[in-house]
Amino acid sequence: MTDSSRLLGPKLASLLRDIYPELDADILSSMVIEAFWPDGKPRRKRARIAGNSLWSEQDALLITYGNSIVDGAHKPLDLLHDFLKSYLSGTLNSVHILPFFPYTSDDGFAVSDFRAVNPQLGDWPDINRIGDDFKLMSDLVLNHVSSQGSWFNAYRQGQPPYDKFFFEASPDDDLSDVVRPRTTPLLREVETTEGPRHVWCTFSHDQIDLDFRNPEVLLEFLRIIRLHVDKGVQIIRLDAVAFLWKEVGTSSIHLPQTHAVIQLMRVLCDYASEKIILLTETNVPKAENLSYFGAGHEAHAIYNFPLPPLILHAMMSGNGEHLRRWQRGMPPAPMGCAYLNFTASHDGIGMRPAEGLLPEGEKQQMIDTIREVGGLVSMRSMPDGSENPYELNTTFYDALSRTFKGADDYHHDRFICSQTIVMSLEGIPAFYIHAMLATPNDHAQVEHRGMNRAINRHRWDYPTLRDLLADPTSPQSRVMSDLSARLRLRKRQTAFHPNATQFTVNLNDTRVFGIWRQSLDRHQSIFALHNVSDVPVTVPAAEINLIEDQIWVDLIGNTEIDASAADITLAPYQCMWITNRP
């Protein structure tokens, strides 16, 4: 046994006792090490010390499908690589390629083979080339797999070890407390060599839930993580991880074993020689989402899911009070952890994270406004059989084409302001490709594919897109240019390190959302001010307390700010990054 194994083994065994109390934890620990390190030798003698070295102010992420850009002639992954190098090199340094594996439904999230690249996109060498130039994130869809994949086919044929890979339940079980984001029946009856069985389907009947009560399932996913890391992946996104562990008679969400599995994965990552970041995807209310940091020993990063609905509300209403109240109550990320901030993603704008944060009447105003811009609303089933809004389906660009007052001439400025808030906050900023490209709602795709989320999953024809980006008057060119310039400016500011100090500025006028950031070395401060309204707003200089013996500059406007002046005026949707160090 190596020195590192002697240190690592007891840590793993302790967690494995919590997950599998009836099994020999020491034997399982050795199996875990062998699965993650096939040579049986952990790469580090000691765990990586928790700190802030995994990221910096240089980090910003693009979220995209592997085929968001096509031309009918070249491999989509090659086109994506060309787009990244041609338009975003020096602006964004990381890319999340949504599931790029063979799949059968849900745009990649019903995976049929975790070890292969979808041949319609390209192959592993194409993924490797992107990973050579950008930090690469891949999806570990560990809650479920495709009903048409080899694992489930083997289960139905009774072939070990897959005969015990999937979670079964009975229609007679009490499943009334189960929490899930879909309205379809939870159980699906299937024929097997052992007769009919009812398998658990949290999401759809093509996505069959795995049974992590069988340690072989966990070991298989550890092998998959190792494969992806060896292929150049640096960020592992744990998709739908909240639903991983299921128990009949419970809510089957956020169960203790789920957290223990994440803690185990974190230990393995901390002992790896590669820098591996675990990101949890849990689209749930605030306290539940924050729980995936654990005590700084679970996920390295979590999605800041309340941001999309709160920023959307602020921009639509012209009032940042609810955004400010929420931000004021947000704790800093633990040491060695970070938030992932975003407004738009491949999914809709989740409404569950807004529970308790926005009044019901104002949530309804948002829903009504989204419908006025051509957006859609998806529902989820409640335990009592009723339905509630689960997410708003729209591109974020089209969502901000009007406010509660109606349409106006500020669409572009309002959208840029919304994305600047994401850049200003503590954490790592992330941008969906269709936000960067000002993509409009794709109603044709909704009609063609019969799913609400298709409205925000447009596939750009690359020659058409290049023409639009070359036209300085097009929305695509204007948004790409303005966001890129602001991101390049942001990455030069140490006060925007993901873990730099942050305080919410308590301005009297709620039309301006303000935060204060200070670099880890305390040499730079930035007051980030964002006018979320369609009218000019004057902020008394005393409210942000600029020190008079220092020179202050608005980085965005490239203008000097007089600290002794009586007030600062922001135009409609104007943003300022006021710093003491240009």
N, C-alpha and C positions, 0 to 999 in steps of 0.2 A: 504493500500500500504506500502511495506517495505521501509526502508531507501535506500537500494540499488536500488530498482525499481524507486524511485524518482530521483536518479542520472542517472540511465541508460535510463529511458524512454525518456527524452528530446534528448539524443544523438541518439537514434534509430529513434525517430520521425523526426529529422532533415534529416537523411539519407533517410528515407522512403518518405519524401516529394520530394526528388530528383528522386527517383525511380518511385513512383506512385503519381504524383502531383494531380491527380483527385480524390484520395481517402483520407479518414480521417486518418492522420498520427498517431494521438494519439490512435485511436482504433487499427490500425495495429500494433503499438508498443506493446500494451498489448498482441496481438495475437502472436507476435514474441517471447515475453518473455515466454508465455505459451507453445509455440512449443519447445523452447530450454530447458526450465525448466518446466516440466509438473506439478510440484507442485506450479508453479507461483512465485517461490522465487529464484532470482539470488543468487549464492552461496557466492559471495564476496560483501562487502559493498562498495568497491571502485575498480576501474579498476587496474589491475596489472601494476605496473610502468614499462615503457619500459626500458630495460637494457640488459645485456648479460648473464642473469642467466638461460636461457632456454637451453644452450648448453655449452660445454667446449672442450678442446683438447682431452678429452676422447671419443668424439663422432665420429663414423664412421659407415656408413650404407651399408648393403647388399641389393641389388635389386634382386628379384627372383619371379618366378611364384610358386604357391603352389604345382605344380606338376613338377618342374624342376628335381626332383629326384624321381624315382619310382622303384618298384621291383616286381609289380604284385601281391603282397600278403598283404602288409600293407597300411594303409591310407597315401597318400602322405604328408599330414601335419605332421603326426607323424615322417615320414622319414626326412622331412625338419627340424623338431625340433631336432632330433637326430644328423643330420649333423651339425647344428648350434652349439649345445653343444659340440660335439666331436671334431670339427675342428676349430671353430671360437670363442669359448668362451674366453674372455680376449683379443681378437683381434678386433672384431667389436661388438658394443653394441646395434645396431639398425637394424631393418629389415623391408624392404618394400615388403609386399606380394602383388603382382599385383592382380587385381580383383579376389577375391576368392568367388564371388557370382554366383548363377545360371546365365547362359548366353546362347546366341544362335550363336554368331560369334565374330570375331576379338579378339580371345583368351581372352575373358572375358570382353571386353569393349562394348559389346552390352548386358547390364545387364537386366535380366528379373525379379530380385527380390533383392533389396538392403538390405532386412532384414534377408536373409538366407545365409548360407554357402553352396557352391556347394557340394552336397553329394558325388560326386566323389573324393573330396579332404578330407572331414571330416566334422566337425560340430563346432559350437561355442566353446565348451570346448577345442577343439584342438587349436583354435585361442587363447583362453585365456591362455593356457599353454605356448605358444610361447611369448605372451605378458607379462607373469610373469617373463620371463628371459631376454627379449630384449625389447627395445623401439619399438613399433609397428606402422607402417604406413599403412593406408588403402586408397583406391581410392574412391573419390567421383566423379563419372562420371556424372556430373550434366548437361552436354549439351544435352544428348540424352539417350534414353533407347531402348531396343529391340523391334522390330516390332511384335514380337511374345509373348511379356510379357503381364501381366494382365492389365497394364495401357493402352497400345495401343489398346488392344482388347476391353476394356471398352469404349475408345474413339470412336471406330468404331461402337459400339452399342448405342452411344449417352448417356452413363451413366454418370451422374455427380459424382464427380467434374471433371472426366477425359475427359469429352466432350470438355473441354476448356484447356486441358493440352498441346496441341501440336501446333506448329507454322505452319500456313497455308499461302500459297501464290498462286498467279495465274500465269500460263504460260505467260500471257500477261504483267505481271509486268516487270519493268526494273531491272533486276538482274545482269547487266553487270559488276558492280563494286564489286560484292561479292568476298571476298577472302576466299579461302579454299584449303586444301592440297590434293584434289583428282580430278580425271578426269571424274568421273561418273556424270550423270545428277544431278542437285541440287534438283529438285522436283520429287516426286513420287506420281502418281495418285493412290488413294485407294478408295474403296467403303465403304460408311458409311450408317447408317440408314437415313441420311439426303441427300443422293446422293453422287456422286463422289466428292472427295476433293483432293487437291494437298498439300502434307506435305513436309516440308523442311528437307533435309538430307545432312548435312555438310559433313559427312564421307561416309556412305554407305546406301543403301536402307533398310538395316536391322537395322539401327541406326537412329531413328526418333527424330528430335530436339524438345525439350520442349519449351514452351512459357512462359518465366518468366514475361511477361506482366501481367499474372495472378498471383496475390500474393499467391494463394493457392499452386502453384508450389514451390515457395520459402519456404513457411511454411513446406511443406512436406520434403524438403531437410534439413531443420533445425532439424526436428524430427529424420531424419536418422543420422545426425551428432551426436545428443545426444545418440542414440542407440549405435553407434560405440564407442563413448567415454566411455559409461557405460560398454562396452565389453572389455575395456582395450586399445583402440587405443589412441595414443598420438600425432600422426602426421596425418593431413588430407591433402591428395593430391588432389587439385582441377584440375581434368583432363580436358583438352581442354577448360579451362575457358574463354579464349579470345573470343570464339564464342558465349558466353552465351546469350547476348542480340542481337536481330536481328531487323532491320528496312529495309523495302523495299526501294530501291533507294540509299542505303549506302553500304559501304564495309562489314557491319555486323561483324566487328572484332574490339575489343578494344573500344567499345562504352562507353560513360560516365556511363551509368546505370550498366554496367558490373563492373566497378571500385567501384561504390557505393555499389553493392551487396557484394563485397569482404570486403569493409570497414565495412559493417554491421556485417558480420561474424567475423571480427577481434574484433569488440567491444564485441560481445558475448563471444568470447574466452578469452578476457582480463578480463572479469567479472566472468569467470568460476573458481571454486576452483581447478579444474584439470589444469595441464600445457598442453595446447593444442597449437600445432604449425600448422599454415596454410602454405602450400607450393603450389605455383602456377606453373602449367605446361603450358608454353607458348613458343613453339618452333618457335621463330620469331627473327628478327634482334635486335641488341643491345638496341637501344633506346626504342623500343616497349617493350622488355622484362623488362628493368629496371623500366618502368612505373608502374609495379605491386608492387613495394615497396611503391608507393605513396610517401607521405611525412613521411614515417616510420609508416603509419597507415593502410596499406593494408596487403599484405602477410608478414608473418614473414620471409619466405625464398623463393627464386626463383632459378630455375635451371640456371646454368651458361652455357647456350646452345652454345655459340661460342667456348667453350673449345674443344669439340670433334674434329671438323674439323680443328681447329688451331693446336692442338697438333699432330693430324694425319699428317698434312702438314709439321710441323717442323721435325717430325721423318722421313718422307719419303724424304724430300728435304735435310735434314742435315743443315737446316738454320732456326733459331728461330726468325728471324727479324719480321715477321708478328705477331707472338705470342707476342713478346716483345712490339711492337708498340700498339697492342690492349690492353695488360695488363697495359701499362703505362697510357692509357686513361680511365681505369676503375675506377670509384669512389669507395671508401670504402662503404660497406653496411651501411645504416642508423642505429642509435642506436636501439637495439632491433630487428635487422634484420640480415640475413646472406645469403651468397651464398651457393648453393649445387653444389659442383664440381664433375665432372664425365667425363669419356671418352666413356663408353659403357652403353647401356641400352637395354631394350626389343625392342625398335624401332631401326631404322637405325641411321646412323650418319647424322644429319640434315645439309643440305647445305644452307638453308635460313639464318641461323645465320652468315654464312660466307660472305653474300652479303656486298660488299664494303670493306671487310677485306682482301680478297685474289684476286689477278689478275685472270682474266678469263682463261688465258693460264695455270696458275698453278692449278686452279681448274680442268681443263680438264686433266692435268697430274695425279691428284689424281684419277679421274674417270677411266682413262686408267689403272692405277696401280691396282686399286680395281678389275677391270675386269680381270687383269692378275693373281690375286690370287684366282680367282673363285667367286668374289663378284658380286653383282647385283646393278642396279641403278633404283630407283623409281622416277616417274615424277609427276608434278602437272600442272593443267590447269592455263593458264594466261587469263586475261580478253579479250585479242585479239584473243583467240582461240589457241594460241601456247602452247607448253609444255616446262617446264624447269626442271632440276634435283631438286628433293625435298630432297632425302636422299640416302645415300650409304648403301647398305644392305650387311653386313658381320660381322663376329665376329671381335672384335678389335684385338684379338690375331693373327688371320690369316691376317688381314689387314697389320700388321707390319712384315709379313714374307719376305717382299722385300721393297726396296726403289725405287726412280726414276731411280737409277743406275741398279737395278736388285736384285736378291737374293744374300745373303751372309751368313756368319757364325755368325751374330750378332742378330739373331731373338730374343732370350731370353733376352739379355741385352737391346735391343731396347725397347721391351715391358715393362720390369721392369722400365726403365727410364721414359716411358710415364706415368706410374701409379704413380711414385714418384713425378712427377710434380703436379698431382692432390692432393697428400698428403701435398705438400709444400705451396700451395696457401691459401690465406685468404678464409675461408669458411669451410663447413663441407664436407669431402670427402665421395663419394659414389661409390660402386663397383658392377657392374652386376655380378651375379653368374658365368656367362660364361667367364668373364674376370678373376675372381679369379681361375677358373678351366682350363684356357688355352684351352677352347673348340674350336675345328675346325669348319669350315663352314659345315652346315648340308644340303647338296644338296638333300639328299633323302627326307627330310621333305618338301623342296620347291616343289619337283615334286609331292609328295603325296598330299600336301595341296593346291598347286596352288597359293601361296602367297610368295612374295619376303622376307618378314620379318621372315618367318619360318626358314631361313638360320641361324638365331641367336637365335633360341628358342628350342635348343636341349633338349631332356629329357634323363638324365643320368640314366642308370641302376645302382642302388646303390651298389650291390656287385661288379660290374665291376669298378665303381668309387673308391670304397674302395681299391681294388687291385692296381689301378693306383696310388692312393695317398700313398700307402705303398711302392711303388717302387721309390727309390730316383732318378732314372734316367729318369722317365717319365716327359713330359712337365707339366702334372697336378701337380705332387708332387713338382717339382722345382719352378713353379710359385706360388703355394699356400704357400710353405715354405718361399720364398723370400719376397712375399708381406706381409705375416703375421708377419715376423720378423721386417720388416720396419714399419708396423702399430703399433706393440707393442712398438717400439722405439719412434715413433711419439707421442703416447698418454702420454708420460712422459715429454714432452717439453711444458712448458707454452707459449713459443713463437709461438706455433701452435694453440693457442686458435682461434676459428673461427673469432673473431673480433680483434685479435692482429694486431698491426700496420704493414703495408706492404708498401714497396717501390720497384719499379723495378730497378734493378742494370743496369746501362748503360754501359755494357761491349763493348769494341771495336770489339771483335770477336763475330759475331752473331751466331756462332755454339754453344755457351754456353748461355743458358737462366738462368738468375740469379735474385733472389729476396731476399730482406732483411726483416725479421720478427722481431718484438720486442714485448715481453709480455706486458700485460696490466699494470703490476706493474713496467715495465722497467728494471727488473732484468736480463732478458735473451734476448740475440740477437741470431739470426741464419741467416747466409748467406747460402741460398740454391742454389747450382750451379748444372746445368744439361747439360752435353755435349750431344747434340742431333745429333751428327755426328758420322761417322764411322772411324774417325782419332783422334789421341791424340791432345789435344788443351791445350796450355799454357796460363794461365791468369795471367797478372802482379798483384802481391799482392796489389800494390798501387790502383788498380781499385776497390777493395772491401774495402780498408781502414780499415784493422784490427788494433785495438789499441795495441800498442807494449807492454804495461805494464800489459796485461792480458794474461791468458793462453787460447789458442784456440784449440779446438778438433773437428775433423771430426767424428761426431757421427756414420755415416754409416760405415766408414772404421776403426773406433776406433783407430785413429792415431792422434798424436799431430801435430798441424800446427805452424810452426815458423813464427810469425807475421813480423819478420824482413827480411824474405827471399825475394828474388827478384820476384819469381813467384810461381804459383801453376799449376801443370799439371794434367789434367783429361784424363783418358783413354777413348777409344770410348764408348759412352753411359754411362759413369760413372756419378754418382750423389754424391754430398757432402752436408752434413748439418754441416756447420762449426759454432760452438757455443762457447761462452765464459763461459759456465757453463755445464760441462759434466753431 
